[in-house]
């Protein structure tokens, strides 16, 4: 019951957050230099044409009226009409959302699969050669830009080894899986050093606690102590670190999708920015913001599920 009330409380707090996001996104795009009507008219631009297009798009109305119209449409799931594609932004986002979700989920999954064994091994062999190597080598990867790392992975595993496609999302489930491996790995490698450092520090503290010493004194094996007792408690703080960084990586998918030509919403947004297609930029920014809010909500819910003290806060 306490957990249910905690979830309800957290969801209620999302209402002002959501309104703040919509207002911020709306105002930020209004101060961006450039007139979308001029861009749309191109070489045929005239003062009369710009004025007519402003009236047609509702850009001649006061800002507060434009915001209320935008908010009203948003409540009905309408993100507006694309200037460039002459199509609904909602349908364009839905068409391109699947590769982006695949990318975020695969990146987070790879990060956990790589980071957890490394952190456990490093904490179990503290200050040894392997511990120092595990703490140092991932930091080198942290300094590599995502676009450069992606290009290197394409050169090695696509062009040299031919193991994975260099670009695109493929057709069918099997091809989706093959196509998402390299982009997912690119996203994950940026997250692994942070996760390893956080989980190793937590594991080190937990492995020195009294109850672990007691468990060992009772004759429990090393693997049972580490995975059965220490990892669960050490993972609590790392869940928050993972959630915060996955939320951050939502934004980094823009670059990765461009490198691997994945037709996700990041790829769509970059093209919209170049063409000043403000409704698409506005709609996708909102979708990214909602994804970040949802990731944070899921992180808090998971944290509360592992640590009952959070529900009472």
C-alpha angles and dihedrals in degrees: 000000000000089000091051091050090048091053091048091050091050092049092051090054088057092069097073089038090056093048091049091051093051092049093047094048092047094050096042092057091048092059094049108113118248135059115252090207091059090048092050094048092047114172091358093064117140132161091250091048093050091049092049092049091048089055092046093050094041092242092129092066125093116277094247091054091049090050094049090048090049091048093047092052090045092057087059092048092255113139093179134252124303114242092209103041098031087224139112113283090216092059092045091051092048091049091053101035099085098069090047093053090047089051096050095045093045092047093051091045094050090047092055093043092052100036103045098059091043093050093045092048093047093049092046091052097038116187092002126126093265091048092053091046093049091049094047108038097055090052088063088056090050090064094054116097114239094237092053092046090050092051091049091051090050091051093049105037103025109031098029104030099023090214099129137024115266095219146359131048100260128218123282132014097286093051091045089056093049092045096050098050098084097040090046091050090050091054093043096051090061090055101041098077092052093047094046092051093048097045094043091054092049093046091050091054094045094048088057095051124112097245091056089051088050092049091052091046088056088059101255113159122251095250092049092050093048100042100026100045116005103044096054093054094039091051093063096079092038091056088065091047090050092048095049092048095044087054088052091048090057086075094045091060086081091073097038093051090051092050093049096035090236109169094228128135091269090059089046092050095052091052090047091052091053090049095042089237093163099181091058092046090047094047096047093045088055092048091051090048091051090049090052091049091049092048090052091048092050089047092053092046091050091046091051091048091055097038116041091193089072091063091058095050 
